[in-house]
């Protein structure tokens, strides 16, 4: 089977951990902060929960791309905010401005992580959110991270993700400060993500070679390190054909502005979103693909890529 993604396999020795709040969490937080050029970081159980916390009690309206994972919509609504959509497909595989307040902005970078990214895309008071979902560039068994140069903001997140308590190695001495949530990045998640982070440079080099071949063959200028998407005319016939060829494909993503529980009254035509929603297929794109795998995928795509 030619997989859509590669997920590394790890055997974890639980005896190495003193608990779910082991030191590997703080070590990994600092590694990510240093890598992206931020001063502070807070690990979270998922990027979705990071979005939830970043919007908690804001009572605002967040406008996001219609072609997006529905969990983003959930986080906006369950954190007490309103939702609107825009016709934007260029964010896929990249980072984008999730929301702007008067004095800072939130960047959703769940599908991208690069060297000095925070320094290049953010101001010191901004928040940037990363994902460690298994298929993401730095995968774990889920998890996320919020980074910023704003120490006060990050300290608030650290408080909220640990049940509203100030952390202390002596659990009976933890001070309850506010009602919080069980949303911390645990030691097992941090351990797996840290092991994959060590391989990130090598992974990106391999992905770059695969991407260059695809770009040349399909006349596309894809720069993502997460997804490689193509537009095809008969998507469901292609999916069936791929199944018979042992090639795994994916659909990323369906538009949500109409025909879903998140439907709103669109203020514009969603031509790009609806086209992508109906025609886009994600093809295998990872560091373990062989030359034979790549040739097989290219042959399949060219059979259906008639735009």
Helices and strands as residue ranges (DSSP letters): G 14-16, H 24-36, E 40-44, H 47-55, E 61-65, H 70-78, E 82-86, E 96-100, E 105-108, H 117-121, E 127-131, E 144-148, H 151-161, E 165-166, G 171-173, E 175-176, H 187-198, H 200-218, E 229-231, H 235-244, H 271-279, E 280-282, H 291-304
